[in-house]
Amino acid sequence: MATIDWQSYLHPSALQPPRTHLVEAHQLLDDQLRGKVAVDCGCGQGRDTFFLLENQYRVYAFDSHLESLRQLSTHPLAASNPLLDLQHCTFSEYRFPKAHLVNASASLFFCPRQDFYAVWQKMVQCLYPGGLFCGHFLGMNHDETDYSDKVMTHSKPELERLFSQFYVVSWQQRHEISARLTGEKRQWHIHTLIAMKK
């Protein structure tokens, strides 16, 4: 079991490399595919956005944290890049374009529960058949504490239902301890998924 500083993970002072599951999802897409389009949800300071731009995706990225977007926009890969569409908005406000890849890493669990299922349907609908989703979900543990007002959690059967329209390529689970998401130290069950739309 690992201990993680989620605040540093979500808002790093130095740009980190792209997440390994995004790299894997990219490798699964056809290299011959022209005009690849990706959506980077909750893009933060751009660790995944820049990887996508470097690999010639048309990238639509959004985040609700304005300072992170300011930092992203000053990077040489982002400044005046015609392949990047950057927006300051929430999940529920965002209008998803048609895409070959949707990345929702360390972000989707901040979508309010009342908005989540409508947002999820928009994410599913925006993907072309054969398109890929990759990202994180927070699972439920055995404690009885309800954190649904702060972060979105899912049981494994709920996740299985969410991905009923996908072929699951990779589903990794791990446990980490942090107080950063809710202000109260607890164990988090992290699901990392890569899935292909049927």
N, C-alpha and C positions, 0 to 999 in steps of 0.2 A: 504494500500500500504506500502511495507517495503522498507527500505534503506539497501543496502547490500554493503559490501566492497569486491568486486570481487577479488582483489589481495590477500586478506587473504583467500578467499574461494578457489582460484585456487592454491595458494602456502602457505599453513598454516605453522606456525612455529612449531605447535604441531599437532600430528596426530589426525584427527577427526574420529568420528564413521562412519560406512558405511552409504551411503545414503539410506533413507527409501524406495525409489522405487526399489533399488537393492534388499533389504531384501525381499520386497514383491514379486519381480520376482522370487527370489530363492524359496520362499515358494510355488509358483505356480508350480514349476517343481516337477516331481514325485520323492519322497524321495527314492524310490526303484531303481531309475535310476543309473546304474553303469557306471563308467568311464565318469562322467560329465565333459564337456569341456566348458570353458568360455573364452571369449576375453574381456580384459579390455582396451578400447581405451583411449589414453591420460591418462594413469594411475596415473600420478603425483607421489606423495610420497607414494601411496599405500593404501589409506584408504579403497577402495573397493577391491583391490587385496588381502589384508590380510583377509578380510571377506570371500572371495571366497576360499582361501587356507584353512582357518579354517573349511570350510564346504566341504572339500575333492574334490574340483574341480581341474582338470588339467587346469592351468591358463596360457594363452598367453597374456602378457601385453606389451604395447609399449607406448612411449612418445617421443616427439622431444626435451624435456627439460632435458639435460644431468644431471644437478645437482639434479633434483628431482629423477632421476633413481639411482644416487649414494646413495642418502639417503634411498631410498626404499631397495636397495640391502644390506644395513647394518643391516636391521631389522632381528631379530632371525628367523622369519617365512620365510624370503626370502633367507637367506644365505645358499647356497648349497642345496636348496630345489629341489628335482627332479620333483616336480609337477609344477614348475614355469619356464616359458620361457620368458625372459625379453629382449626387443629389443629397441635400440635407433633409431627411424625413424619417418617419417611423415605418415599421413594417406595414401597418394598416394603411398608411398614406401612399405607399409606393405602388406605382403601376408597372407591373412586371412585363418586360418585352419578351417575345419569343426567344428561346435560348437553347443552346446545346448543353450547357452546364450551369447549375445553380449551386453556389457555395454558401453555406450558412454555418460558419465555424465560430463557436463561442459567442453566439449572438441570438439564436432563435429562442432560447429559454428566457430572454428578456421581453419577448412579445407577450402582452397581457393576455390572460386566458380568454377573456371575452372576444378578443380579436383573432386568436390563434387559428381556429379552424377555417375561418374565411381566408386568412392569409395562406394557410397551407394549401387550400384548394387553388388559389391563384398561382402558387408556386408550381403545383403539379400541372396545371393547365398551360403554363408558359413553356414547359419543356416539350421539345419535339420528341416523338417516339424514338427510343434509343438514346435519348439525352440522359445526362447523369445528374443526380443530386449527391452532394457530399456535405457532411456537417456533424454537429454535436447535438445531443439531447441529454437532459438530466433525468436520470431514473429515480424511482422511489426506493427508499431504504426501509428498514423494518421499524424505524422510530415513528412515533405518531405525530410529530410536529408538522404543522401545515405551513408551508412557505409559499403557497400559491399566490399570495398578494405581492410577492417580491420576485419570484422566478417560477417559470413553468416547468413542471415535472410530468413524466409519463411512466406508466407501468409498461412492462414488456409487452403484454397483450395489446395495449393501446398503440404502441409503436408498430406492432405487427399489422394492426388494422390500417394505420396511416400509410404503410408501405405495401398495401394490397395491390396497388397499381404498378408495382415495381418488381424487378428482379433484384434481390439483395446480393450485391457483389462481395461486400465485406461488412461485417458487424463486429466491432471490437468493444469490449467492456472493461472498465477499470474503476477502482475506487481511489479517491483522493480526499484529503482533509484540508478544509479551508474555512476561514471566517469571512472571507472577502465578499461573497455574493450576498449575504444577508446580515452581516455584522455579528453573527453568532457562529462559533466554531462548530462544524459538524462534518460528517462524512458525506461526500457526494458520489453518486454512482453515475459515471460518464459513459454514454453510448456514442461511439463514432461510427457513422454509416456511410457507405458508398452504395448507391442503388441506381439501376437503369430503368427508365420508364418503359413499360410494355408497349 
